[in-house]
């Protein structure tokens, strides 16, 4: 892949970042994962301005990551919930937590623990062989309908 002709490289990571690549989007998803569904509380816990958060939630809804559910008719008010696509981001967020604990903060503000009682440490492994997943073990190939 490194020796392809120089051109913008299409990939799923770029497409994912088109949907998720803004700070307030991921923080809103974090809050919904914590069970926070009302707009004001999401805004409060993320620190996002109401205008920016409304824009990000509209984009996430259009992308199928969140859905709005009306909980009041007069006045109309909505809650925001993760769809299946949004819930599948949980391992991604956990990986970002782990990376942030190691590289972005001096002292982690939270400790994530697994139900086994130990501090959560995520290892990325191949589902097929159980081998480690890392820079030296993954090869990018152009898709041609093969697995």
mmCIF file of the C-alpha atoms, coordinates in Angstrom:
data_MODEL
# 
_entry.id   MODEL 
# 
loop_
_atom_site.group_PDB 
_atom_site.id 
_atom_site.type_symbol 
_atom_site.label_atom_id 
_atom_site.label_alt_id 
_atom_site.label_comp_id 
_atom_site.label_asym_id 
_atom_site.label_entity_id 
_atom_site.label_seq_id 
_atom_site.pdbx_PDB_ins_code 
_atom_site.Cartn_x 
_atom_site.Cartn_y 
_atom_site.Cartn_z 
_atom_site.occupancy 
_atom_site.B_iso_or_equiv 
_atom_site.pdbx_formal_charge 
_atom_site.auth_seq_id 
_atom_site.auth_comp_id 
_atom_site.auth_asym_id 
_atom_site.auth_atom_id 
_atom_site.pdbx_PDB_model_num 
ATOM 1   C CA . UNK A 1 1   ? 0.000   0.000   0.000  1.00 0.00 ? 1   UNK A CA 1 
ATOM 2   C CA . UNK A 1 2   ? 2.890   2.383   0.715  1.00 0.00 ? 2   UNK A CA 1 
ATOM 3   C CA . UNK A 1 3   ? 4.041   2.279   -2.926 1.00 0.00 ? 3   UNK A CA 1 
ATOM 4   C CA . UNK A 1 4   ? 0.717   3.038   -4.589 1.00 0.00 ? 4   UNK A CA 1 
ATOM 5   C CA . UNK A 1 5   ? 0.533   6.069   -6.885 1.00 0.00 ? 5   UNK A CA 1 
ATOM 6   C CA . UNK A 1 6   ? 0.137   9.267   -4.874 1.00 0.00 ? 6   UNK A CA 1 
ATOM 7   C CA . UNK A 1 7   ? -3.584  10.031  -4.586 1.00 0.00 ? 7   UNK A CA 1 
ATOM 8   C CA . UNK A 1 8   ? -6.163  10.424  -1.853 1.00 0.00 ? 8   UNK A CA 1 
ATOM 9   C CA . UNK A 1 9   ? -6.576  6.963   -0.431 1.00 0.00 ? 9   UNK A CA 1 
ATOM 10  C CA . UNK A 1 10  ? -10.220 5.950   0.047  1.00 0.00 ? 10  UNK A CA 1 
ATOM 11  C CA . UNK A 1 11  ? -10.771 3.948   3.218  1.00 0.00 ? 11  UNK A CA 1 
ATOM 12  C CA . UNK A 1 12  ? -13.311 3.131   5.889  1.00 0.00 ? 12  UNK A CA 1 
ATOM 13  C CA . UNK A 1 13  ? -11.338 5.081   8.505  1.00 0.00 ? 13  UNK A CA 1 
ATOM 14  C CA . UNK A 1 14  ? -11.817 8.284   6.505  1.00 0.00 ? 14  UNK A CA 1 
ATOM 15  C CA . UNK A 1 15  ? -15.518 7.503   6.114  1.00 0.00 ? 15  UNK A CA 1 
ATOM 16  C CA . UNK A 1 16  ? -15.805 6.866   9.872  1.00 0.00 ? 16  UNK A CA 1 
ATOM 17  C CA . UNK A 1 17  ? -14.126 10.177  10.635 1.00 0.00 ? 17  UNK A CA 1 
ATOM 18  C CA . UNK A 1 18  ? -16.606 11.957  8.374  1.00 0.00 ? 18  UNK A CA 1 
ATOM 19  C CA . UNK A 1 19  ? -19.310 10.782  10.798 1.00 0.00 ? 19  UNK A CA 1 
ATOM 20  C CA . UNK A 1 20  ? -17.473 10.702  14.134 1.00 0.00 ? 20  UNK A CA 1 
ATOM 21  C CA . UNK A 1 21  ? -14.377 12.849  13.796 1.00 0.00 ? 21  UNK A CA 1 
ATOM 22  C CA . UNK A 1 22  ? -15.557 15.848  15.777 1.00 0.00 ? 22  UNK A CA 1 
ATOM 23  C CA . UNK A 1 23  ? -14.846 16.052  19.516 1.00 0.00 ? 23  UNK A CA 1 
ATOM 24  C CA . UNK A 1 24  ? -18.419 16.747  20.586 1.00 0.00 ? 24  UNK A CA 1 
ATOM 25  C CA . UNK A 1 25  ? -19.769 13.808  18.594 1.00 0.00 ? 25  UNK A CA 1 
ATOM 26  C CA . UNK A 1 26  ? -17.675 11.254  20.481 1.00 0.00 ? 26  UNK A CA 1 
ATOM 27  C CA . UNK A 1 27  ? -18.345 12.915  23.830 1.00 0.00 ? 27  UNK A CA 1 
ATOM 28  C CA . UNK A 1 28  ? -22.104 12.850  23.175 1.00 0.00 ? 28  UNK A CA 1 
ATOM 29  C CA . UNK A 1 29  ? -21.816 9.145   22.286 1.00 0.00 ? 29  UNK A CA 1 
ATOM 30  C CA . UNK A 1 30  ? -19.861 8.610   25.524 1.00 0.00 ? 30  UNK A CA 1 
ATOM 31  C CA . UNK A 1 31  ? -22.673 10.198  27.534 1.00 0.00 ? 31  UNK A CA 1 
ATOM 32  C CA . UNK A 1 32  ? -25.386 8.134   25.848 1.00 0.00 ? 32  UNK A CA 1 
ATOM 33  C CA . UNK A 1 33  ? -23.284 5.066   26.648 1.00 0.00 ? 33  UNK A CA 1 
ATOM 34  C CA . UNK A 1 34  ? -23.370 6.164   30.298 1.00 0.00 ? 34  UNK A CA 1 
ATOM 35  C CA . UNK A 1 35  ? -27.175 6.333   30.121 1.00 0.00 ? 35  UNK A CA 1 
ATOM 36  C CA . UNK A 1 36  ? -27.487 10.116  29.703 1.00 0.00 ? 36  UNK A CA 1 
ATOM 37  C CA . UNK A 1 37  ? -30.170 10.777  27.082 1.00 0.00 ? 37  UNK A CA 1 
ATOM 38  C CA . UNK A 1 38  ? -31.547 14.290  27.585 1.00 0.00 ? 38  UNK A CA 1 
ATOM 39  C CA . UNK A 1 39  ? -30.085 17.157  25.603 1.00 0.00 ? 39  UNK A CA 1 
ATOM 40  C CA . UNK A 1 40  ? -29.392 19.464  28.552 1.00 0.00 ? 40  UNK A CA 1 
ATOM 41  C CA . UNK A 1 41  ? -27.564 16.797  30.506 1.00 0.00 ? 41  UNK A CA 1 
ATOM 42  C CA . UNK A 1 42  ? -25.509 15.739  27.468 1.00 0.00 ? 42  UNK A CA 1 
ATOM 43  C CA . UNK A 1 43  ? -24.558 19.402  26.963 1.00 0.00 ? 43  UNK A CA 1 
ATOM 44  C CA . UNK A 1 44  ? -23.675 19.793  30.634 1.00 0.00 ? 44  UNK A CA 1 
ATOM 45  C CA . UNK A 1 45  ? -21.523 16.673  30.889 1.00 0.00 ? 45  UNK A CA 1 
ATOM 46  C CA . UNK A 1 46  ? -19.680 17.309  27.606 1.00 0.00 ? 46  UNK A CA 1 
ATOM 47  C CA . UNK A 1 47  ? -19.245 21.069  27.882 1.00 0.00 ? 47  UNK A CA 1 
ATOM 48  C CA . UNK A 1 48  ? -20.501 21.520  24.316 1.00 0.00 ? 48  UNK A CA 1 
ATOM 49  C CA . UNK A 1 49  ? -22.444 24.648  23.471 1.00 0.00 ? 49  UNK A CA 1 
ATOM 50  C CA . UNK A 1 50  ? -26.102 23.981  22.752 1.00 0.00 ? 50  UNK A CA 1 
ATOM 51  C CA . UNK A 1 51  ? -25.762 25.046  19.095 1.00 0.00 ? 51  UNK A CA 1 
ATOM 52  C CA . UNK A 1 52  ? -22.772 22.823  18.429 1.00 0.00 ? 52  UNK A CA 1 
ATOM 53  C CA . UNK A 1 53  ? -24.294 19.864  20.264 1.00 0.00 ? 53  UNK A CA 1 
ATOM 54  C CA . UNK A 1 54  ? -27.578 20.207  18.351 1.00 0.00 ? 54  UNK A CA 1 
ATOM 55  C CA . UNK A 1 55  ? -25.624 20.181  15.076 1.00 0.00 ? 55  UNK A CA 1 
ATOM 56  C CA . UNK A 1 56  ? -23.582 17.108  16.070 1.00 0.00 ? 56  UNK A CA 1 
ATOM 57  C CA . UNK A 1 57  ? -26.658 15.205  17.236 1.00 0.00 ? 57  UNK A CA 1 
ATOM 58  C CA . UNK A 1 58  ? -28.443 15.969  13.942 1.00 0.00 ? 58  UNK A CA 1 
ATOM 59  C CA . UNK A 1 59  ? -25.431 14.649  12.015 1.00 0.00 ? 59  UNK A CA 1 
ATOM 60  C CA . UNK A 1 60  ? -25.221 11.527  14.177 1.00 0.00 ? 60  UNK A CA 1 
ATOM 61  C CA . UNK A 1 61  ? -28.940 10.933  13.712 1.00 0.00 ? 61  UNK A CA 1 
ATOM 62  C CA . UNK A 1 62  ? -28.651 11.350  9.924  1.00 0.00 ? 62  UNK A CA 1 
ATOM 63  C CA . UNK A 1 63  ? -25.773 8.854   9.932  1.00 0.00 ? 63  UNK A CA 1 
ATOM 64  C CA . UNK A 1 64  ? -27.827 6.299   11.891 1.00 0.00 ? 64  UNK A CA 1 
ATOM 65  C CA . UNK A 1 65  ? -25.627 6.411   15.010 1.00 0.00 ? 65  UNK A CA 1 
ATOM 66  C CA . UNK A 1 66  ? -28.273 7.900   17.316 1.00 0.00 ? 66  UNK A CA 1 
ATOM 67  C CA . UNK A 1 67  ? -32.044 8.132   17.282 1.00 0.00 ? 67  UNK A CA 1 
ATOM 68  C CA . UNK A 1 68  ? -34.345 10.723  18.794 1.00 0.00 ? 68  UNK A CA 1 
ATOM 69  C CA . UNK A 1 69  ? -37.238 9.562   20.953 1.00 0.00 ? 69  UNK A CA 1 
ATOM 70  C CA . UNK A 1 70  ? -39.957 11.984  21.961 1.00 0.00 ? 70  UNK A CA 1 
ATOM 71  C CA . UNK A 1 71  ? -40.698 11.973  25.683 1.00 0.00 ? 71  UNK A CA 1 
ATOM 72  C CA . UNK A 1 72  ? -42.896 15.077  25.899 1.00 0.00 ? 72  UNK A CA 1 
ATOM 73  C CA . UNK A 1 73  ? -45.507 16.419  23.497 1.00 0.00 ? 73  UNK A CA 1 
ATOM 74  C CA . UNK A 1 74  ? -46.127 19.822  25.122 1.00 0.00 ? 74  UNK A CA 1 
ATOM 75  C CA . UNK A 1 75  ? -43.562 21.200  24.638 1.00 0.00 ? 75  UNK A CA 1 
ATOM 76  C CA . UNK A 1 76  ? -42.010 18.675  22.256 1.00 0.00 ? 76  UNK A CA 1 
ATOM 77  C CA . UNK A 1 77  ? -38.878 17.262  23.871 1.00 0.00 ? 77  UNK A CA 1 
ATOM 78  C CA . UNK A 1 78  ? -36.629 14.428  22.812 1.00 0.00 ? 78  UNK A CA 1 
ATOM 79  C CA . UNK A 1 79  ? -34.121 12.005  24.239 1.00 0.00 ? 79  UNK A CA 1 
ATOM 80  C CA . UNK A 1 80  ? -31.165 10.689  22.274 1.00 0.00 ? 80  UNK A CA 1 
ATOM 81  C CA . UNK A 1 81  ? -30.324 6.991   22.249 1.00 0.00 ? 81  UNK A CA 1 
ATOM 82  C CA . UNK A 1 82  ? -27.611 4.976   20.551 1.00 0.00 ? 82  UNK A CA 1 
ATOM 83  C CA . UNK A 1 83  ? -28.657 2.761   17.680 1.00 0.00 ? 83  UNK A CA 1 
ATOM 84  C CA . UNK A 1 84  ? -26.966 -0.578  17.055 1.00 0.00 ? 84  UNK A CA 1 
ATOM 85  C CA . UNK A 1 85  ? -24.311 1.295   15.059 1.00 0.00 ? 85  UNK A CA 1 
ATOM 86  C CA . UNK A 1 86  ? -23.775 3.632   18.006 1.00 0.00 ? 86  UNK A CA 1 
ATOM 87  C CA . UNK A 1 87  ? -23.575 0.797   20.543 1.00 0.00 ? 87  UNK A CA 1 
ATOM 88  C CA . UNK A 1 88  ? -20.942 -0.915  18.394 1.00 0.00 ? 88  UNK A CA 1 
ATOM 89  C CA . UNK A 1 89  ? -18.676 2.089   19.030 1.00 0.00 ? 89  UNK A CA 1 
ATOM 90  C CA . UNK A 1 90  ? -18.244 1.034   22.678 1.00 0.00 ? 90  UNK A CA 1 
ATOM 91  C CA . UNK A 1 91  ? -14.999 -0.929  22.096 1.00 0.00 ? 91  UNK A CA 1 
ATOM 92  C CA . UNK A 1 92  ? -13.626 2.011   20.087 1.00 0.00 ? 92  UNK A CA 1 
ATOM 93  C CA . UNK A 1 93  ? -14.333 4.391   22.967 1.00 0.00 ? 93  UNK A CA 1 
ATOM 94  C CA . UNK A 1 94  ? -12.749 1.976   25.447 1.00 0.00 ? 94  UNK A CA 1 
ATOM 95  C CA . UNK A 1 95  ? -9.624  1.845   23.281 1.00 0.00 ? 95  UNK A CA 1 
ATOM 96  C CA . UNK A 1 96  ? -9.523  5.655   23.191 1.00 0.00 ? 96  UNK A CA 1 
ATOM 97  C CA . UNK A 1 97  ? -9.904  5.741   26.989 1.00 0.00 ? 97  UNK A CA 1 
ATOM 98  C CA . UNK A 1 98  ? -6.973  3.361   27.342 1.00 0.00 ? 98  UNK A CA 1 
ATOM 99  C CA . UNK A 1 99  ? -4.824  5.352   24.903 1.00 0.00 ? 99  UNK A CA 1 
ATOM 100 C CA . UNK A 1 100 ? -5.719  8.612   26.651 1.00 0.00 ? 100 UNK A CA 1 
ATOM 101 C CA . UNK A 1 101 ? -4.809  7.164   30.060 1.00 0.00 ? 101 UNK A CA 1 
ATOM 102 C CA . UNK A 1 102 ? -1.370  6.256   28.718 1.00 0.00 ? 102 UNK A CA 1 
ATOM 103 C CA . UNK A 1 103 ? -0.557  9.192   26.440 1.00 0.00 ? 103 UNK A CA 1 
ATOM 104 C CA . UNK A 1 104 ? -2.870  12.188  27.003 1.00 0.00 ? 104 UNK A CA 1 
ATOM 105 C CA . UNK A 1 105 ? -3.173  12.720  30.776 1.00 0.00 ? 105 UNK A CA 1 
ATOM 106 C CA . UNK A 1 106 ? -0.786  12.622  33.711 1.00 0.00 ? 106 UNK A CA 1 
ATOM 107 C CA . UNK A 1 107 ? -3.305  11.027  36.047 1.00 0.00 ? 107 UNK A CA 1 
ATOM 108 C CA . UNK A 1 108 ? -6.377  9.224   34.645 1.00 0.00 ? 108 UNK A CA 1 
ATOM 109 C CA . UNK A 1 109 ? -9.550  10.783  36.081 1.00 0.00 ? 109 UNK A CA 1 
ATOM 110 C CA . UNK A 1 110 ? -11.390 7.435   35.914 1.00 0.00 ? 110 UNK A CA 1 
ATOM 111 C CA . UNK A 1 111 ? -10.421 3.830   36.365 1.00 0.00 ? 111 UNK A CA 1 
ATOM 112 C CA . UNK A 1 112 ? -12.269 1.388   34.144 1.00 0.00 ? 112 UNK A CA 1 
ATOM 113 C CA . UNK A 1 113 ? -12.770 -2.031  35.715 1.00 0.00 ? 113 UNK A CA 1 
ATOM 114 C CA . UNK A 1 114 ? -14.024 -5.211  34.142 1.00 0.00 ? 114 UNK A CA 1 
ATOM 115 C CA . UNK A 1 115 ? -16.696 -7.273  35.910 1.00 0.00 ? 115 UNK A CA 1 
ATOM 116 C CA . UNK A 1 116 ? -13.889 -9.639  36.964 1.00 0.00 ? 116 UNK A CA 1 
ATOM 117 C CA . UNK A 1 117 ? -12.720 -6.843  39.295 1.00 0.00 ? 117 UNK A CA 1 
ATOM 118 C CA . UNK A 1 118 ? -9.467  -6.011  37.535 1.00 0.00 ? 118 UNK A CA 1 
ATOM 119 C CA . UNK A 1 119 ? -8.567  -2.758  35.840 1.00 0.00 ? 119 UNK A CA 1 
ATOM 120 C CA . UNK A 1 120 ? -9.622  -2.955  32.207 1.00 0.00 ? 120 UNK A CA 1 
ATOM 121 C CA . UNK A 1 121 ? -6.780  -3.567  29.786 1.00 0.00 ? 121 UNK A CA 1 
ATOM 122 C CA . UNK A 1 122 ? -7.852  -4.083  26.210 1.00 0.00 ? 122 UNK A CA 1 
ATOM 123 C CA . UNK A 1 123 ? -5.867  -6.388  23.972 1.00 0.00 ? 123 UNK A CA 1 
ATOM 124 C CA . UNK A 1 124 ? -6.694  -6.427  20.300 1.00 0.00 ? 124 UNK A CA 1 
ATOM 125 C CA . UNK A 1 125 ? -6.617  -9.942  18.919 1.00 0.00 ? 125 UNK A CA 1 
ATOM 126 C CA . UNK A 1 126 ? -7.658  -11.569 15.681 1.00 0.00 ? 126 UNK A CA 1 
ATOM 127 C CA . UNK A 1 127 ? -10.995 -13.327 16.100 1.00 0.00 ? 127 UNK A CA 1 
ATOM 128 C CA . UNK A 1 128 ? -9.885  -16.130 13.748 1.00 0.00 ? 128 UNK A CA 1 
ATOM 129 C CA . UNK A 1 129 ? -6.484  -17.103 15.153 1.00 0.00 ? 129 UNK A CA 1 
ATOM 130 C CA . UNK A 1 130 ? -6.307  -15.317 18.506 1.00 0.00 ? 130 UNK A CA 1 
ATOM 131 C CA . UNK A 1 131 ? -3.029  -13.654 17.507 1.00 0.00 ? 131 UNK A CA 1 
ATOM 132 C CA . UNK A 1 132 ? -2.173  -10.079 18.467 1.00 0.00 ? 132 UNK A CA 1 
ATOM 133 C CA . UNK A 1 133 ? -3.308  -7.218  16.250 1.00 0.00 ? 133 UNK A CA 1 
ATOM 134 C CA . UNK A 1 134 ? -0.782  -4.453  15.735 1.00 0.00 ? 134 UNK A CA 1 
ATOM 135 C CA . UNK A 1 135 ? 1.212   -2.549  13.185 1.00 0.00 ? 135 UNK A CA 1 
ATOM 136 C CA . UNK A 1 136 ? 3.416   -5.509  12.341 1.00 0.00 ? 136 UNK A CA 1 
ATOM 137 C CA . UNK A 1 137 ? 0.576   -8.029  12.078 1.00 0.00 ? 137 UNK A CA 1 
ATOM 138 C CA . UNK A 1 138 ? -1.924  -6.239  9.823  1.00 0.00 ? 138 UNK A CA 1 
ATOM 139 C CA . UNK A 1 139 ? -1.620  -5.858  6.079  1.00 0.00 ? 139 UNK A CA 1 
ATOM 140 C CA . UNK A 1 140 ? -3.859  -3.553  4.043  1.00 0.00 ? 140 UNK A CA 1 
ATOM 141 C CA . UNK A 1 141 ? -5.056  -4.925  0.724  1.00 0.00 ? 141 UNK A CA 1 
ATOM 142 C CA . UNK A 1 142 ? -7.435  -3.499  -1.825 1.00 0.00 ? 142 UNK A CA 1 
ATOM 143 C CA . UNK A 1 143 ? -10.805 -5.243  -1.617 1.00 0.00 ? 143 UNK A CA 1 
ATOM 144 C CA . UNK A 1 144 ? -11.698 -7.561  -4.467 1.00 0.00 ? 144 UNK A CA 1 
ATOM 145 C CA . UNK A 1 145 ? -14.573 -9.446  -2.884 1.00 0.00 ? 145 UNK A CA 1 
ATOM 146 C CA . UNK A 1 146 ? -12.242 -11.667 -0.864 1.00 0.00 ? 146 UNK A CA 1 
ATOM 147 C CA . UNK A 1 147 ? -12.172 -12.211 2.901  1.00 0.00 ? 147 UNK A CA 1 
# 
